[in-house]
């Protein structure tokens, strides 16, 4: 499966507050290590539909933790919090391409 890219969605995500602390300064789009859709491989990051807004401090802490599931479990009590939020953000993004039925 080809990696999905959508620069406008990334800009949108970076304009949102951090999903953990609400800080809206210096927000970065974190590409999930365990995407809700698709997959990651060696040296491949998740598609742009698998991102969440994190402040610089939480983004750094996530990567220092080494385990995305462990990080979200420690921060929110739900190891799938990042996956859930990324999916909601994507499905509600003004740049999500809905297919006509």
CNS distance restraints for C-alpha pairs under 8 A (distance, minus, plus):
assign (resid   1 and name CA) (resid  38 and name CA) 7.26 0.50 0.50
assign (resid   3 and name CA) (resid  46 and name CA) 6.99 0.50 0.50
assign (resid   3 and name CA) (resid  47 and name CA) 5.13 0.50 0.50
assign (resid   4 and name CA) (resid  47 and name CA) 4.57 0.50 0.50
assign (resid   4 and name CA) (resid  48 and name CA) 5.90 0.50 0.50
assign (resid   4 and name CA) (resid  49 and name CA) 6.94 0.50 0.50
assign (resid   5 and name CA) (resid  47 and name CA) 5.94 0.50 0.50
assign (resid   5 and name CA) (resid  48 and name CA) 5.16 0.50 0.50
assign (resid   5 and name CA) (resid  49 and name CA) 7.62 0.50 0.50
assign (resid   6 and name CA) (resid  10 and name CA) 6.57 0.50 0.50
assign (resid   6 and name CA) (resid  48 and name CA) 5.78 0.50 0.50
assign (resid   6 and name CA) (resid  49 and name CA) 7.57 0.50 0.50
assign (resid   6 and name CA) (resid  95 and name CA) 7.94 0.50 0.50
assign (resid   7 and name CA) (resid  11 and name CA) 6.28 0.50 0.50
assign (resid   7 and name CA) (resid  48 and name CA) 7.61 0.50 0.50
assign (resid   8 and name CA) (resid  12 and name CA) 6.18 0.50 0.50
assign (resid   8 and name CA) (resid  95 and name CA) 6.68 0.50 0.50
assign (resid   9 and name CA) (resid  13 and name CA) 6.16 0.50 0.50
assign (resid   9 and name CA) (resid  48 and name CA) 7.20 0.50 0.50
assign (resid   9 and name CA) (resid  49 and name CA) 7.68 0.50 0.50
assign (resid   9 and name CA) (resid  90 and name CA) 7.89 0.50 0.50
assign (resid   9 and name CA) (resid  93 and name CA) 6.86 0.50 0.50
assign (resid   9 and name CA) (resid  94 and name CA) 7.71 0.50 0.50
assign (resid   9 and name CA) (resid  95 and name CA) 5.69 0.50 0.50
assign (resid   9 and name CA) (resid  96 and name CA) 7.74 0.50 0.50
assign (resid  10 and name CA) (resid  14 and name CA) 6.20 0.50 0.50
assign (resid  10 and name CA) (resid  29 and name CA) 6.52 0.50 0.50
assign (resid  10 and name CA) (resid  48 and name CA) 6.58 0.50 0.50
assign (resid  10 and name CA) (resid  51 and name CA) 7.68 0.50 0.50
assign (resid  11 and name CA) (resid  15 and name CA) 6.32 0.50 0.50
assign (resid  12 and name CA) (resid  16 and name CA) 6.88 0.50 0.50
assign (resid  12 and name CA) (resid  93 and name CA) 7.68 0.50 0.50
assign (resid  13 and name CA) (resid  28 and name CA) 7.97 0.50 0.50
assign (resid  13 and name CA) (resid  29 and name CA) 6.20 0.50 0.50
assign (resid  13 and name CA) (resid  51 and name CA) 7.53 0.50 0.50
assign (resid  13 and name CA) (resid  52 and name CA) 6.67 0.50 0.50
assign (resid  13 and name CA) (resid  53 and name CA) 5.65 0.50 0.50
assign (resid  13 and name CA) (resid  89 and name CA) 7.83 0.50 0.50
assign (resid  14 and name CA) (resid  27 and name CA) 5.47 0.50 0.50
assign (resid  14 and name CA) (resid  28 and name CA) 5.51 0.50 0.50
assign (resid  14 and name CA) (resid  29 and name CA) 5.63 0.50 0.50
assign (resid  14 and name CA) (resid  53 and name CA) 5.92 0.50 0.50
assign (resid  15 and name CA) (resid  24 and name CA) 7.59 0.50 0.50
assign (resid  15 and name CA) (resid  27 and name CA) 7.24 0.50 0.50
assign (resid  16 and name CA) (resid  24 and name CA) 6.50 0.50 0.50
assign (resid  16 and name CA) (resid  27 and name CA) 7.37 0.50 0.50
assign (resid  16 and name CA) (resid  53 and name CA) 6.41 0.50 0.50
assign (resid  17 and name CA) (resid  21 and name CA) 7.91 0.50 0.50
assign (resid  17 and name CA) (resid  22 and name CA) 4.95 0.50 0.50
assign (resid  17 and name CA) (resid  23 and name CA) 5.32 0.50 0.50
assign (resid  17 and name CA) (resid  24 and name CA) 4.17 0.50 0.50
assign (resid  17 and name CA) (resid  25 and name CA) 7.57 0.50 0.50
assign (resid  17 and name CA) (resid  27 and name CA) 6.68 0.50 0.50
assign (resid  17 and name CA) (resid  53 and name CA) 6.51 0.50 0.50
assign (resid  17 and name CA) (resid  54 and name CA) 7.34 0.50 0.50
assign (resid  17 and name CA) (resid  55 and name CA) 7.57 0.50 0.50
assign (resid  18 and name CA) (resid  22 and name CA) 4.74 0.50 0.50
assign (resid  18 and name CA) (resid  23 and name CA) 5.32 0.50 0.50
assign (resid  18 and name CA) (resid  24 and name CA) 6.23 0.50 0.50
assign (resid  18 and name CA) (resid  27 and name CA) 6.33 0.50 0.50
assign (resid  18 and name CA) (resid  53 and name CA) 5.06 0.50 0.50
assign (resid  18 and name CA) (resid  54 and name CA) 4.31 0.50 0.50
assign (resid  18 and name CA) (resid  55 and name CA) 5.18 0.50 0.50
assign (resid  19 and name CA) (resid  52 and name CA) 7.30 0.50 0.50
assign (resid  19 and name CA) (resid  53 and name CA) 6.05 0.50 0.50
assign (resid  19 and name CA) (resid  54 and name CA) 6.14 0.50 0.50
assign (resid  20 and name CA) (resid  54 and name CA) 7.16 0.50 0.50
assign (resid  20 and name CA) (resid  58 and name CA) 7.73 0.50 0.50
assign (resid  20 and name CA) (resid  75 and name CA) 7.55 0.50 0.50
assign (resid  20 and name CA) (resid  76 and name CA) 7.92 0.50 0.50
assign (resid  21 and name CA) (resid  55 and name CA) 7.99 0.50 0.50
assign (resid  23 and name CA) (resid  27 and name CA) 7.59 0.50 0.50
assign (resid  23 and name CA) (resid  55 and name CA) 6.36 0.50 0.50
assign (resid  24 and name CA) (resid  55 and name CA) 7.25 0.50 0.50
assign (resid  25 and name CA) (resid  55 and name CA) 6.99 0.50 0.50
assign (resid  26 and name CA) (resid  55 and name CA) 5.88 0.50 0.50
assign (resid  26 and name CA) (resid  56 and name CA) 6.12 0.50 0.50
assign (resid  27 and name CA) (resid  53 and name CA) 6.08 0.50 0.50
assign (resid  27 and name CA) (resid  54 and name CA) 5.46 0.50 0.50
assign (resid  27 and name CA) (resid  55 and name CA) 4.33 0.50 0.50
assign (resid  27 and name CA) (resid  56 and name CA) 6.15 0.50 0.50
assign (resid  28 and name CA) (resid  53 and name CA) 5.64 0.50 0.50
assign (resid  28 and name CA) (resid  54 and name CA) 5.40 0.50 0.50
assign (resid  28 and name CA) (resid  55 and name CA) 5.96 0.50 0.50
assign (resid  28 and name CA) (resid  56 and name CA) 6.42 0.50 0.50
assign (resid  28 and name CA) (resid  59 and name CA) 7.38 0.50 0.50
assign (resid  29 and name CA) (resid  51 and name CA) 5.78 0.50 0.50
assign (resid  29 and name CA) (resid  52 and name CA) 5.54 0.50 0.50
assign (resid  29 and name CA) (resid  53 and name CA) 4.80 0.50 0.50
assign (resid  29 and name CA) (resid  54 and name CA) 6.37 0.50 0.50
assign (resid  30 and name CA) (resid  51 and name CA) 5.19 0.50 0.50
assign (resid  30 and name CA) (resid  52 and name CA) 5.31 0.50 0.50
assign (resid  30 and name CA) (resid  53 and name CA) 6.20 0.50 0.50
assign (resid  30 and name CA) (resid  54 and name CA) 6.51 0.50 0.50
assign (resid  30 and name CA) (resid  59 and name CA) 6.90 0.50 0.50
assign (resid  31 and name CA) (resid  35 and name CA) 7.99 0.50 0.50
assign (resid  31 and name CA) (resid  45 and name CA) 6.64 0.50 0.50
assign (resid  31 and name CA) (resid  46 and name CA) 5.65 0.50 0.50
assign (resid  31 and name CA) (resid  47 and name CA) 7.23 0.50 0.50
assign (resid  31 and name CA) (resid  48 and name CA) 6.99 0.50 0.50
assign (resid  31 and name CA) (resid  50 and name CA) 5.82 0.50 0.50
assign (resid  31 and name CA) (resid  51 and name CA) 4.48 0.50 0.50
assign (resid  31 and name CA) (resid  52 and name CA) 6.88 0.50 0.50
assign (resid  32 and name CA) (resid  45 and name CA) 7.75 0.50 0.50
assign (resid  32 and name CA) (resid  46 and name CA) 6.05 0.50 0.50
assign (resid  32 and name CA) (resid  50 and name CA) 5.76 0.50 0.50
assign (resid  32 and name CA) (resid  51 and name CA) 5.83 0.50 0.50
assign (resid  32 and name CA) (resid  52 and name CA) 7.54 0.50 0.50
assign (resid  32 and name CA) (resid  68 and name CA) 7.81 0.50 0.50
assign (resid  32 and name CA) (resid  82 and name CA) 7.33 0.50 0.50
assign (resid  32 and name CA) (resid  83 and name CA) 7.32 0.50 0.50
assign (resid  33 and name CA) (resid  40 and name CA) 7.28 0.50 0.50
assign (resid  33 and name CA) (resid  45 and name CA) 7.25 0.50 0.50
assign (resid  33 and name CA) (resid  46 and name CA) 6.79 0.50 0.50
assign (resid  33 and name CA) (resid  68 and name CA) 6.60 0.50 0.50
assign (resid  34 and name CA) (resid  39 and name CA) 7.42 0.50 0.50
assign (resid  34 and name CA) (resid  40 and name CA) 7.33 0.50 0.50
assign (resid  34 and name CA) (resid  46 and name CA) 7.86 0.50 0.50
assign (resid  34 and name CA) (resid  68 and name CA) 7.40 0.50 0.50
assign (resid  34 and name CA) (resid  83 and name CA) 7.49 0.50 0.50
assign (resid  35 and name CA) (resid  39 and name CA) 6.16 0.50 0.50
assign (resid  35 and name CA) (resid  40 and name CA) 7.32 0.50 0.50
assign (resid  35 and name CA) (resid  46 and name CA) 6.18 0.50 0.50
assign (resid  35 and name CA) (resid  50 and name CA) 5.70 0.50 0.50
assign (resid  35 and name CA) (resid  83 and name CA) 6.38 0.50 0.50
assign (resid  36 and name CA) (resid  50 and name CA) 6.67 0.50 0.50
assign (resid  36 and name CA) (resid  83 and name CA) 5.28 0.50 0.50
assign (resid  36 and name CA) (resid  84 and name CA) 7.55 0.50 0.50
assign (resid  36 and name CA) (resid  86 and name CA) 7.67 0.50 0.50
assign (resid  36 and name CA) (resid  87 and name CA) 6.81 0.50 0.50
assign (resid  37 and name CA) (resid  50 and name CA) 7.20 0.50 0.50
assign (resid  38 and name CA) (resid  46 and name CA) 7.66 0.50 0.50
assign (resid  38 and name CA) (resid  47 and name CA) 7.83 0.50 0.50
assign (resid  39 and name CA) (resid  46 and name CA) 6.71 0.50 0.50
assign (resid  40 and name CA) (resid  44 and name CA) 5.64 0.50 0.50
assign (resid  40 and name CA) (resid  45 and name CA) 5.92 0.50 0.50
assign (resid  40 and name CA) (resid  46 and name CA) 5.60 0.50 0.50
assign (resid  41 and name CA) (resid  45 and name CA) 7.45 0.50 0.50
assign (resid  46 and name CA) (resid  50 and name CA) 6.08 0.50 0.50
assign (resid  46 and name CA) (resid  51 and name CA) 7.96 0.50 0.50
assign (resid  47 and name CA) (resid  51 and name CA) 7.75 0.50 0.50
assign (resid  49 and name CA) (resid  86 and name CA) 7.17 0.50 0.50
assign (resid  49 and name CA) (resid  87 and name CA) 7.43 0.50 0.50
assign (resid  49 and name CA) (resid  90 and name CA) 5.64 0.50 0.50
assign (resid  50 and name CA) (resid  83 and name CA) 7.42 0.50 0.50
assign (resid  50 and name CA) (resid  86 and name CA) 5.42 0.50 0.50
assign (resid  50 and name CA) (resid  87 and name CA) 6.88 0.50 0.50
assign (resid  50 and name CA) (resid  90 and name CA) 7.51 0.50 0.50
assign (resid  51 and name CA) (resid  86 and name CA) 5.34 0.50 0.50
assign (resid  52 and name CA) (resid  82 and name CA) 6.77 0.50 0.50
assign (resid  52 and name CA) (resid  85 and name CA) 6.78 0.50 0.50
assign (resid  52 and name CA) (resid  86 and name CA) 5.24 0.50 0.50
assign (resid  52 and name CA) (resid  89 and name CA) 7.58 0.50 0.50
assign (resid  54 and name CA) (resid  58 and name CA) 5.89 0.50 0.50
assign (resid  54 and name CA) (resid  59 and name CA) 5.53 0.50 0.50
assign (resid  55 and name CA) (resid  59 and name CA) 6.07 0.50 0.50
assign (resid  56 and name CA) (resid  60 and name CA) 6.08 0.50 0.50
assign (resid  57 and name CA) (resid  61 and name CA) 6.12 0.50 0.50
assign (resid  58 and name CA) (resid  62 and name CA) 5.99 0.50 0.50
assign (resid  59 and name CA) (resid  63 and name CA) 6.52 0.50 0.50
assign (resid  60 and name CA) (resid  64 and name CA) 6.18 0.50 0.50
assign (resid  61 and name CA) (resid  65 and name CA) 6.07 0.50 0.50
assign (resid  62 and name CA) (resid  66 and name CA) 6.75 0.50 0.50
assign (resid  62 and name CA) (resid  67 and name CA) 7.40 0.50 0.50
assign (resid  62 and name CA) (resid  68 and name CA) 6.45 0.50 0.50
assign (resid  62 and name CA) (resid  71 and name CA) 5.77 0.50 0.50
assign (resid  63 and name CA) (resid  67 and name CA) 7.52 0.50 0.50
assign (resid  63 and name CA) (resid  68 and name CA) 7.73 0.50 0.50
assign (resid  65 and name CA) (resid  70 and name CA) 7.46 0.50 0.50
assign (resid  65 and name CA) (resid  71 and name CA) 6.17 0.50 0.50
assign (resid  66 and name CA) (resid  71 and name CA) 7.92 0.50 0.50
assign (resid  67 and name CA) (resid  71 and name CA) 6.08 0.50 0.50
assign (resid  68 and name CA) (resid  72 and name CA) 6.24 0.50 0.50
assign (resid  68 and name CA) (resid  79 and name CA) 7.68 0.50 0.50
assign (resid  69 and name CA) (resid  73 and name CA) 6.02 0.50 0.50
assign (resid  69 and name CA) (resid  79 and name CA) 4.49 0.50 0.50
assign (resid  69 and name CA) (resid  80 and name CA) 6.56 0.50 0.50
assign (resid  70 and name CA) (resid  74 and name CA) 6.06 0.50 0.50
assign (resid  70 and name CA) (resid  79 and name CA) 6.29 0.50 0.50
assign (resid  71 and name CA) (resid  75 and name CA) 6.17 0.50 0.50
assign (resid  71 and name CA) (resid  79 and name CA) 7.43 0.50 0.50
assign (resid  72 and name CA) (resid  76 and name CA) 5.63 0.50 0.50
assign (resid  72 and name CA) (resid  77 and name CA) 6.86 0.50 0.50
assign (resid  72 and name CA) (resid  78 and name CA) 6.08 0.50 0.50
assign (resid  72 and name CA) (resid  79 and name CA) 4.96 0.50 0.50
assign (resid  72 and name CA) (resid  80 and name CA) 7.01 0.50 0.50
assign (resid  72 and name CA) (resid  81 and name CA) 6.12 0.50 0.50
assign (resid  72 and name CA) (resid  82 and name CA) 6.78 0.50 0.50
assign (resid  73 and name CA) (resid  77 and name CA) 4.38 0.50 0.50
assign (resid  73 and name CA) (resid  78 and name CA) 4.60 0.50 0.50
assign (resid  73 and name CA) (resid  79 and name CA) 4.23 0.50 0.50
assign (resid  73 and name CA) (resid  80 and name CA) 7.69 0.50 0.50
assign (resid  73 and name CA) (resid  81 and name CA) 7.78 0.50 0.50
assign (resid  74 and name CA) (resid  78 and name CA) 7.87 0.50 0.50
assign (resid  74 and name CA) (resid  79 and name CA) 7.98 0.50 0.50
assign (resid  76 and name CA) (resid  81 and name CA) 7.15 0.50 0.50
assign (resid  80 and name CA) (resid  84 and name CA) 6.13 0.50 0.50
assign (resid  81 and name CA) (resid  85 and name CA) 6.09 0.50 0.50
assign (resid  82 and name CA) (resid  86 and name CA) 5.98 0.50 0.50
assign (resid  83 and name CA) (resid  87 and name CA) 6.20 0.50 0.50
assign (resid  84 and name CA) (resid  88 and name CA) 6.33 0.50 0.50
assign (resid  85 and name CA) (resid  89 and name CA) 6.04 0.50 0.50
assign (resid  86 and name CA) (resid  90 and name CA) 6.11 0.50 0.50
assign (resid  87 and name CA) (resid  91 and name CA) 6.12 0.50 0.50
assign (resid  88 and name CA) (resid  92 and name CA) 6.07 0.50 0.50
assign (resid  89 and name CA) (resid  93 and name CA) 5.72 0.50 0.50
assign (resid  90 and name CA) (resid  96 and name CA) 6.22 0.50 0.50
assign (resid  91 and name CA) (resid  96 and name CA) 6.19 0.50 0.50
assign (resid  92 and name CA) (resid  96 and name CA) 7.08 0.50 0.50
